[in-house]
């Protein structure tokens, strides 16, 4: 079990580092450019870059209401995948607490206690459900909030 928590913690830290820069830059063009560079942006099973939620994004992970500005599906090998969806949602209050409640109501479990939380500038969460791990990052962008969902398959 400790190995699984360690892998999940590594996923969350890695995803946080990978996605914090784009959130800080208030947009997804950097992430989209990296994904397109790595996948060729060709679509299909070799990597899909979209302005919408990928068709096979885990449907049991609820997304905050708002405008989907980026979606990507990336094969990670051995039949596994990773997905990223970025949503912009308006509002003066951090949607982190509501997002957390939605995800937990959908049956997702906190991946590692003590990692993440909600502040006035954003939020970080990590969850697992079955063979999936999810890292959710929330960042303030003027009058809107940018919410990034990164989901990966987990090898037991």
Secondary structure, 3 states (H helix, E strand, C coil): CHHHHHHHHHHHHHHHHHHHHHHHCCCCHHHHHHHHHHHCCCCHHHCEEECCCCCCCCCCCCCCCCEEEEEEEEEEECCEEEEEEEEEEECCCCCHHHHHHHHHHCCCEECCCCCCEECCCEEEEEEEECCEEEEEEEEEECCEEEEEEEEEECCC
